Amino acid sequence: MVAVRFPFTFMGVLSLALGVWTFVYFLVRKPDGPVSGGIEVAMAFVMVAFGSFVVWRRLTRGADA
């Protein structure tokens, strides 16, 4: 089962990192327009939410769950 769990943990950490990076990027450089900016911020929020869920689940349940 380790071969199946590792990619999920990696995807969660990577998603969390990319979502945070996107938020920081848009704090420094403003989006081009309101619609595209809204879509980009929404996707960054989804990435942070998914990554946080995966990391939280991994930390609370451990490797044996």
MITI-776573 format. One line per field, with one value per residue: residue number from 1; residue in one letter; y, z, x of N, C-alpha, C, O, CB in turn. Coordinates in Angstrom, 2 decimals. Each point is the difference from the previous one (the first is absolute). Glycine has a CB too. Layout:
# MITI-776573
resi <- NUM  ... .
resn <- A  ... .
n.Y <- Y  ... .
n.Z <- Z  ... .
n.X <- X  ... .
ca.Y <- Y  ... .
ca.Z <- Z  ... .
ca.X <- X  ... .
c.Y <- Y  ... .
c.Z <- Z  ... .
c.X <- X  ... .
o.Y <- Y  ... .
o.Z <- Z  ... .
o.X <- X  ... .
cb.Y <- Y  ... .
cb.Z <- Z  ... .
cb.X <- X  ... .
# end
This chain:
# MITI-776573
resi <- 1  2  3  4  5  6  7  8  9  10  11  12  13  14  15  16  17  18  19  20  21  22  23  24  25  26  27  28  29  30  31  32  33  34  35  36  37  38  39  40  41  42  43  44  45  46  47  48  49  50  51  52  53  54  55  56  57  58  59  60  61  62  63  64  65 .
resn <- M  V  A  V  R  F  P  F  T  F  M  G  V  L  S  L  A  L  G  V  W  T  F  V  Y  F  L  V  R  K  P  D  G  P  V  S  G  G  I  E  V  A  M  A  F  V  M  V  A  F  G  S  F  V  V  W  R  R  L  T  R  G  A  D  A .
n.Y <- -1.21  1.19  0.12  1.67  2.11  1.19  1.27  1.06  1.41  1.30  1.31  1.45  1.41  1.04  1.41  1.66  1.19  1.08  1.53  1.66  0.82  1.30  1.85  1.16  0.72  1.90  1.60  0.88  0.60  1.61  -2.91  1.26  0.57  0.22  -2.72  -0.59  0.66  -2.16  -2.28  0.56  -0.12  -2.81  -1.43  1.05  -1.29  -2.84  0.01  0.53  -2.33  -2.25  0.73  -0.10  -2.90  -1.21  1.17  -0.92  -2.98  -0.18  1.00  -1.99  -2.81  0.08  -0.84  -1.44  1.74 .
n.Z <- 0.00  -0.85  -2.99  1.15  1.86  -2.11  -1.82  2.61  1.09  -2.77  -0.28  2.83  -0.61  -2.83  1.11  2.13  -2.11  -1.96  2.25  0.95  -2.97  -0.49  2.56  -0.86  -2.92  1.16  2.20  -2.61  -2.02  0.71  -1.18  -2.72  1.63  2.69  -1.61  0.68  3.12  0.31  -1.22  1.96  2.68  -0.77  -0.35  2.83  1.44  -1.26  1.07  2.98  0.02  -0.92  2.04  2.52  -0.68  -0.13  2.71  1.75  -0.90  0.76  2.99  0.76  -1.08  0.69  -2.52  1.31  -1.65 .
n.X <- 0.80  3.01  -1.23  -2.58  1.58  2.08  -2.22  -1.55  2.58  0.66  -2.85  0.27  2.67  -0.93  -2.60  1.59  1.95  -2.20  -1.67  2.44  0.79  -2.87  0.15  2.76  -1.02  -2.26  1.97  1.65  -2.28  -2.98  -0.98  0.82  -2.64  -1.34  0.39  2.93  -0.37  -2.27  1.74  2.39  -1.65  -1.40  2.81  1.07  -2.53  0.57  3.00  -0.84  -2.18  1.98  2.24  -1.88  -1.03  2.86  1.04  -2.49  0.24  3.05  -0.45  -2.38  1.12  3.18  0.99  -2.72  -2.38 .
ca.Y <- 1.21  1.20  0.50  0.74  1.15  1.03  1.03  0.88  0.93  0.90  0.90  0.94  0.98  0.80  0.85  1.04  0.91  0.78  0.93  1.10  0.78  0.78  1.11  0.97  0.61  0.99  1.14  0.83  0.44  -0.06  -0.71  0.83  0.45  -0.50  -1.37  -0.91  0.04  -0.78  -1.42  -0.39  -0.02  -1.13  -1.22  -0.02  -0.39  -1.44  -0.71  0.09  -0.80  -1.41  -0.30  0.02  -1.19  -1.19  0.06  -0.17  -1.39  -0.81  0.25  -0.47  -1.43  -0.72  -0.84  -1.31  0.07 .
ca.Z <- 0.00  0.04  -1.36  -0.33  0.88  -0.19  -0.97  0.54  0.91  -0.84  -0.70  0.97  0.34  -1.20  -0.20  1.03  -0.35  -1.19  0.35  0.78  -0.93  -0.84  0.80  0.18  -1.31  -0.28  0.91  -0.57  -1.33  -0.08  -1.18  -1.17  -0.03  1.12  -0.23  0.03  1.35  0.85  -0.32  0.51  1.46  0.37  -0.17  1.07  1.21  -0.10  0.21  1.42  0.75  -0.22  0.61  1.45  0.37  -0.12  1.02  1.29  0.14  0.15  1.32  1.07  -0.07  -0.06  -1.17  0.13  -0.14 .
ca.X <- -0.80  0.84  0.11  -1.22  -0.14  1.02  -0.38  -1.01  0.66  0.79  -0.93  -0.54  1.04  0.25  -1.16  0.06  1.10  -0.36  -1.08  0.58  0.84  -0.90  -0.50  1.10  0.24  -1.04  0.18  1.06  -0.41  -1.46  -0.51  -0.25  -1.39  -0.78  -0.48  1.15  0.53  -0.89  0.21  1.33  -0.04  -0.84  0.80  1.00  -0.72  -0.28  1.27  0.35  -0.96  0.31  1.29  -0.16  -0.75  0.86  1.05  -0.65  -0.41  1.21  0.58  -0.88  -0.25  1.26  0.27  -0.63  -1.46 .
c.Y <- 1.27  0.61  0.81  1.28  1.10  1.02  0.94  1.03  1.02  0.99  1.04  1.09  0.91  0.96  1.15  1.03  0.87  0.99  1.19  0.89  0.88  1.18  1.08  0.73  1.09  1.12  0.96  0.61  -0.20  -0.77  0.97  0.56  -0.60  -1.45  -0.98  -0.04  -0.81  -1.50  -0.47  -0.08  -1.17  -1.32  -0.11  -0.40  -1.49  -0.80  0.01  -0.86  -1.49  -0.39  -0.02  -1.23  -1.24  -0.01  -0.19  -1.45  -0.92  0.16  -0.56  -1.50  -0.83  -0.90  -1.31  0.01  -0.37 .
c.Z <- 0.00  -1.40  -0.41  0.83  -0.29  -1.05  0.53  0.95  -0.79  -0.74  0.95  0.36  -1.19  -0.27  1.00  -0.34  -1.21  0.28  0.79  -0.89  -0.89  0.76  0.20  -1.30  -0.28  1.02  -0.55  -1.33  -0.13  -1.26  -1.13  -0.04  1.14  -0.19  0.06  1.39  0.96  -0.22  0.58  1.52  0.48  -0.14  1.05  1.32  0.01  0.24  1.47  0.84  -0.16  0.69  1.52  0.49  -0.02  1.09  1.38  0.23  0.22  1.40  1.12  -0.01  -0.04  -1.21  0.04  -0.24  -1.39 .
c.X <- 0.84  0.13  -1.22  -0.09  1.01  -0.39  -1.08  0.60  0.81  -0.89  -0.57  1.00  0.28  -1.16  -0.02  1.07  -0.35  -1.13  0.51  0.86  -0.87  -0.57  1.07  0.29  -1.03  -0.02  1.05  -0.43  -1.50  -0.44  -0.34  -1.42  -0.78  -0.46  1.16  0.64  -0.85  0.16  1.32  0.02  -0.87  0.78  1.10  -0.64  -0.30  1.28  0.41  -0.94  0.29  1.29  -0.10  -0.74  0.88  1.06  -0.61  -0.41  1.19  0.60  -0.87  -0.21  1.27  0.10  -0.77  -1.51  -0.47 .
o.Y <- 1.07  1.22  0.88  1.02  1.18  1.20  1.19  1.17  1.19  1.19  1.16  1.18  1.21  1.15  1.14  1.21  1.21  1.10  1.14  1.22  1.14  1.11  1.19  1.21  1.06  1.04  1.21  1.19  -1.12  0.05  1.20  1.15  -0.91  -0.77  -1.01  -1.05  -0.69  -0.78  -1.09  -0.92  -0.62  -0.87  -1.09  -0.74  -0.66  -1.02  -1.02  -0.65  -0.74  -1.04  -0.85  -0.57  -0.81  -1.03  -0.73  -0.55  -0.94  -0.98  -0.48  -0.61  -1.17  -0.01  -0.64  -1.06  0.01 .
o.Z <- -0.32  -0.13  -0.85  -0.50  0.14  0.24  -0.31  -0.05  0.29  -0.07  -0.39  0.04  0.17  -0.36  -0.35  0.10  0.02  -0.54  -0.27  0.10  -0.27  -0.54  -0.13  0.00  -0.52  -0.25  0.18  -0.24  0.14  -1.02  0.23  -0.40  0.68  0.97  0.70  0.45  0.87  0.95  0.58  0.56  1.02  0.86  0.48  0.78  1.03  0.69  0.53  0.95  0.99  0.66  0.64  1.03  0.93  0.62  0.82  1.08  0.79  0.60  1.01  1.06  0.38  -0.85  -1.04  -0.14  -0.27 .
o.X <- -0.52  0.05  0.11  -0.46  -0.32  0.18  0.02  -0.37  -0.03  0.31  -0.19  -0.35  0.16  0.23  -0.31  -0.24  0.25  0.00  -0.40  -0.04  0.36  -0.08  -0.29  0.26  0.34  -0.61  -0.10  0.19  -0.49  0.69  -0.18  -0.20  0.48  -0.04  -0.08  0.45  0.52  0.00  0.08  0.59  0.32  -0.11  0.30  0.60  0.14  -0.03  0.43  0.43  0.01  0.07  0.61  0.35  -0.03  0.24  0.58  0.20  -0.06  0.46  0.53  -0.15  0.00  -0.88  -0.16  -0.61  -1.20 .
cb.Y <- -2.34  -2.17  -2.84  -3.17  -2.72  -2.87  -2.77  -3.00  -2.97  -2.98  -3.00  -2.99  -2.82  -3.02  -3.11  -2.86  -2.87  -3.03  -3.05  -2.66  -2.96  -3.17  -2.77  -2.66  -3.22  -2.82  -2.66  -2.62  0.55  2.15  -2.99  -2.50  1.17  3.10  1.89  1.51  2.93  2.67  1.32  1.99  3.13  2.16  1.17  2.51  2.96  1.47  1.63  2.98  2.54  1.13  1.88  3.06  1.86  0.99  2.27  2.92  1.41  1.19  2.52  2.80  1.69  0.09  1.67  0.49  1.75 .
cb.Z <- 1.51  2.09  0.29  -0.10  1.58  0.42  -1.50  -0.18  1.49  -0.20  -1.21  0.84  1.47  -0.58  -0.53  1.61  0.90  -0.87  0.28  1.98  0.30  -0.76  1.29  1.81  -0.31  -0.81  1.76  1.39  -1.12  2.28  1.27  -0.82  -3.16  -0.57  -2.11  -2.89  -1.34  -0.98  -2.69  -2.57  -0.95  -1.58  -2.94  -1.96  -0.91  -2.32  -2.86  -1.31  -1.29  -2.85  -2.59  -1.09  -1.85  -3.10  -2.27  -1.20  -2.25  -3.06  -1.93  -1.15  -1.53  3.31  0.89  1.74  1.99 .
cb.X <- -1.23  1.22  1.32  -0.69  -0.55  1.52  0.58  -1.30  0.11  1.42  -0.37  -1.09  0.85  1.15  -0.95  -0.55  1.38  0.72  -1.17  0.02  1.37  -0.48  -1.26  0.73  0.65  -0.71  -0.54  1.52  2.76  -0.85  -0.72  1.87  -0.35  -0.70  -1.79  -0.04  0.43  -1.59  -1.44  0.44  0.00  -1.95  -0.78  0.72  -1.13  -1.85  0.27  0.47  -1.74  -1.28  0.52  -0.35  -2.05  -0.64  0.78  -1.01  -1.90  -0.02  0.54  -0.98  -2.10  0.97  2.40  2.39  1.17 .
# end
